[in-house]
Amino acid sequence: MPRYHNINGTRIQFTAEEEVLRDAEELEWSNGAFDRSMEELRFKRNKLLAETDYLALSDQTMSAEMTTYRQALRDITNGLTTVEQVNAVVWPEKPEV
């Protein structure tokens, strides 16, 4: 299917070179989908860990449930190899403090 530019309201078909460049851009974007998904997952995971970091200080006693929760957050990226797996991650439930 041909692609078109819209230049000043005029529809102009891509040249062969423009088609090749656009295909390469789309392939590069598609190939980076997993990395983008993992980056978003890690960002959320790190935020959730940071919310409970104060409980890991030496003057605090962390409950076993909180230790398990924090470990589950750290392990959440293990074994993920596809965007679909990243999107299907089930987040652990944060225990009461």
Backbone as JSON, one array per atom type, in Angstrom:
{
  "sequence": "MPRYHNINGTRIQFTAEEEVLRDAEELEWSNGAFDRSMEELRFKRNKLLAETDYLALSDQTMSAEMTTYRQALRDITNGLTTVEQVNAVVWPEKPEV",
  "N": [[0.85, -1.16, 0.0], [0.72, 2.11, -0.95], [2.3, 5.01, 0.49], [1.65, 8.39, 1.55], [2.54, 11.88, 1.48], [1.33, 14.87, 2.97], [1.4, 17.79, 1.69], [1.05, 21.08, 2.03], [-1.7, 20.72, 1.73], [-1.82, 19.11, -0.46], [-1.8, 15.88, -1.71], [0.87, 13.76, -1.94], [2.58, 11.07, -3.28], [4.89, 8.86, -1.63], [8.32, 8.59, -2.55], [10.32, 5.89, -3.89], [12.64, 5.72, -2.37], [11.88, 7.09, -0.06], [9.91, 5.35, 0.86], [11.48, 3.1, 1.54], [13.04, 4.19, 3.62], [11.01, 4.84, 5.46], [9.97, 2.28, 6.0], [12.2, 1.2, 7.31], [12.31, 2.85, 9.58], [9.87, 2.15, 10.83], [10.33, -0.55, 11.35], [12.48, -0.39, 13.14], [11.22, 0.94, 15.27], [9.29, -0.98, 15.97], [10.95, -3.11, 16.73], [11.96, -2.11, 19.08], [9.94, -2.28, 20.93], [9.73, -4.17, 23.04], [11.83, -3.41, 24.74], [10.98, -0.82, 25.45], [8.62, -1.46, 26.83], [9.66, -2.93, 28.97], [11.16, -0.94, 30.2], [9.15, 0.79, 31.13], [7.88, -0.95, 32.92], [9.94, -1.42, 34.8], [10.24, 1.19, 35.74], [7.8, 1.63, 37.12], [8.0, -0.46, 38.97], [10.32, 0.31, 40.41], [9.41, 2.66, 41.54], [7.42, 1.69, 43.28], [9.02, 0.17, 44.99], [10.6, 2.21, 46.08], [8.72, 3.54, 47.61], [8.56, 1.99, 49.86], [11.07, 1.89, 50.88], [11.94, 3.15, 53.24], [11.27, 1.39, 55.19], [13.26, -0.45, 55.19], [15.37, 0.56, 56.55], [17.94, 0.63, 59.07], [16.93, 1.14, 61.62], [14.39, 0.2, 61.62], [11.98, -2.46, 61.78], [11.25, -4.82, 59.53], [8.34, -6.4, 58.38], [7.65, -9.88, 57.67], [5.86, -10.18, 55.61], [6.16, -7.77, 54.22], [8.81, -7.98, 53.44], [8.59, -10.15, 51.7], [6.89, -9.02, 49.78], [8.52, -6.92, 48.77], [10.59, -8.44, 47.7], [9.21, -9.83, 45.73], [8.59, -7.71, 44.05], [11.17, -7.04, 43.18], [11.76, -9.33, 41.75], [10.02, -9.29, 39.63], [10.6, -8.82, 36.95], [11.89, -11.04, 36.06], [12.38, -13.6, 33.69], [10.78, -12.53, 31.7], [10.09, -12.18, 28.3], [8.68, -11.21, 26.18], [6.57, -8.61, 24.83], [3.91, -9.07, 25.36], [4.02, -10.69, 27.67], [5.08, -8.85, 29.48], [3.01, -6.98, 29.54], [1.1, -8.52, 30.77], [1.8, -8.79, 33.39], [1.25, -9.44, 36.8], [0.83, -7.5, 39.49], [2.24, -7.63, 42.78], [0.4, -7.53, 45.85], [0.46, -4.86, 48.07], [1.36, -5.16, 51.42], [-0.18, -4.25, 54.57], [1.26, -1.65, 56.51]],
  "CA": [[0.0, 0.0, 0.0], [1.57, 3.3, -1.01], [2.15, 6.05, 1.52], [1.57, 9.72, 0.97], [2.77, 13.09, 2.25], [0.34, 15.93, 2.79], [2.19, 19.01, 1.61], [0.18, 22.22, 1.72], [-3.0, 20.24, 1.33], [-1.71, 18.28, -1.65], [-1.39, 14.51, -1.39], [1.97, 13.37, -2.82], [3.02, 9.72, -2.96], [6.28, 8.68, -1.27], [9.21, 8.03, -3.55], [10.83, 4.57, -3.49], [13.62, 5.93, -1.29], [11.12, 7.44, 1.14], [9.27, 4.1, 1.31], [12.51, 2.29, 2.19], [13.37, 4.85, 4.88], [9.87, 4.7, 6.38], [9.95, 0.88, 6.43], [13.28, 1.02, 8.29], [11.88, 3.52, 10.82], [8.82, 1.35, 11.46], [10.96, -1.77, 11.86], [13.25, 0.0, 14.32], [10.24, 1.21, 16.33], [8.71, -2.27, 16.35], [11.97, -3.9, 17.42], [12.2, -1.53, 20.39], [8.73, -2.36, 21.75], [9.98, -4.91, 24.27], [12.67, -2.57, 25.61], [10.13, 0.25, 25.99], [7.71, -2.06, 27.81], [10.44, -3.26, 30.17], [11.52, 0.32, 30.85], [7.95, 1.24, 31.86], [7.69, -1.88, 34.03], [10.98, -1.13, 35.81], [9.94, 2.49, 36.34], [6.73, 1.43, 38.11], [8.54, -1.31, 40.04], [11.24, 1.1, 41.23], [8.58, 3.6, 42.32], [6.8, 0.93, 44.37], [10.09, -0.15, 45.95], [10.99, 3.44, 46.77], [7.68, 3.87, 48.59], [8.74, 1.19, 51.08], [12.5, 1.87, 51.25], [12.13, 3.58, 54.62], [11.09, 0.22, 56.07], [14.48, -1.24, 55.15], [16.41, 1.23, 57.32], [18.41, -0.19, 60.2], [16.15, 1.37, 62.84], [13.05, -0.33, 61.39], [11.84, -3.91, 61.67], [10.35, -5.08, 58.4], [7.56, -7.63, 58.54], [7.91, -10.92, 56.68], [5.01, -9.9, 54.46], [6.77, -6.67, 53.47], [10.02, -8.54, 52.83], [8.12, -10.96, 50.56], [6.38, -8.06, 48.79], [9.65, -6.24, 48.13], [11.31, -9.42, 46.88], [8.36, -10.08, 44.55], [8.79, -6.57, 43.15], [12.5, -7.15, 42.56], [11.76, -10.49, 40.86], [8.91, -9.19, 38.67], [11.1, -8.8, 35.57], [12.53, -12.32, 35.73], [11.75, -14.5, 32.74], [9.94, -11.85, 30.71], [10.78, -12.14, 27.01], [7.82, -10.62, 25.14], [5.73, -7.48, 25.24], [2.68, -9.64, 25.91], [4.31, -11.11, 29.05], [5.23, -7.63, 30.27], [1.67, -6.4, 29.72], [0.28, -9.43, 31.58], [2.36, -8.88, 34.75], [0.33, -9.23, 37.93], [1.6, -6.84, 40.56], [1.92, -8.13, 44.13], [-0.39, -6.62, 46.68], [1.25, -4.28, 49.15], [0.78, -5.45, 52.75], [-0.33, -3.13, 55.49], [2.48, -1.3, 57.23]],
  "C": [[0.91, 1.24, 0.0], [1.28, 4.26, 0.14], [2.2, 7.41, 0.83], [1.99, 10.77, 1.99], [1.56, 13.99, 2.04], [1.12, 17.24, 2.84], [1.29, 20.13, 1.12], [-1.17, 21.78, 1.16], [-3.0, 19.38, 0.08], [-1.16, 16.91, -1.24], [-0.36, 14.05, -2.43], [2.49, 12.01, -2.37], [4.51, 9.7, -2.61], [7.06, 8.19, -2.49], [9.66, 6.66, -3.05], [11.81, 4.7, -2.34], [12.92, 6.26, 0.02], [10.41, 6.21, 1.71], [10.27, 3.24, 2.08], [12.87, 2.88, 3.55], [12.25, 4.68, 5.9], [9.75, 3.27, 6.88], [11.01, 0.63, 7.5], [12.91, 1.67, 9.62], [10.84, 2.69, 11.56], [9.38, 0.06, 12.04], [11.75, -1.48, 13.13], [12.32, 0.25, 15.52], [9.66, -0.1, 16.86], [9.7, -3.1, 17.14], [12.25, -3.37, 18.82], [11.02, -1.64, 21.34], [8.98, -3.06, 23.07], [10.8, -4.06, 25.25], [11.87, -1.43, 26.23], [9.19, -0.29, 27.06], [8.45, -2.38, 29.11], [10.84, -1.99, 30.93], [10.34, 0.85, 31.68], [7.7, 0.36, 33.09], [8.68, -1.58, 35.15], [10.72, 0.2, 36.5], [8.89, 2.34, 37.42], [7.24, 0.6, 39.28], [9.44, -0.5, 40.97], [10.49, 2.12, 42.08], [7.95, 2.89, 43.51], [7.84, 0.53, 45.43], [10.48, 1.08, 46.76], [9.98, 3.84, 47.85], [7.85, 3.1, 49.9], [10.21, 1.12, 51.52], [12.73, 2.25, 52.71], [11.99, 2.41, 55.59], [12.34, -0.65, 56.13], [15.63, -0.57, 55.91], [16.74, 0.42, 58.57], [17.61, 0.02, 61.48], [14.71, 0.9, 62.7], [13.1, -1.86, 61.39], [10.8, -4.18, 60.6], [9.64, -6.4, 58.64], [7.94, -8.63, 57.44], [7.09, -10.68, 55.43], [5.61, -8.8, 53.58], [8.05, -7.15, 52.78], [9.64, -9.35, 51.59], [7.62, -10.07, 49.44], [7.53, -7.4, 48.04], [10.45, -7.2, 47.26], [10.52, -9.73, 45.62], [8.49, -8.93, 43.55], [10.14, -6.67, 42.44], [12.53, -8.28, 41.53], [10.79, -10.35, 39.68], [9.37, -9.2, 37.21], [11.71, -10.13, 35.14], [11.71, -13.11, 34.73], [10.87, -13.85, 31.7], [10.71, -11.72, 29.39], [9.95, -11.5, 25.9], [7.03, -9.46, 25.72], [4.45, -8.0, 25.89], [2.87, -10.09, 27.36], [4.43, -9.89, 29.96], [3.85, -7.03, 30.56], [0.78, -7.24, 30.62], [0.79, -9.57, 33.02], [1.28, -8.6, 35.77], [1.16, -8.68, 39.08], [1.23, -7.44, 41.92], [1.17, -7.07, 44.92], [0.45, -6.15, 47.86], [0.59, -4.58, 50.5], [0.64, -4.17, 53.56], [0.96, -2.9, 56.26], [2.2, -1.29, 58.71]]
}
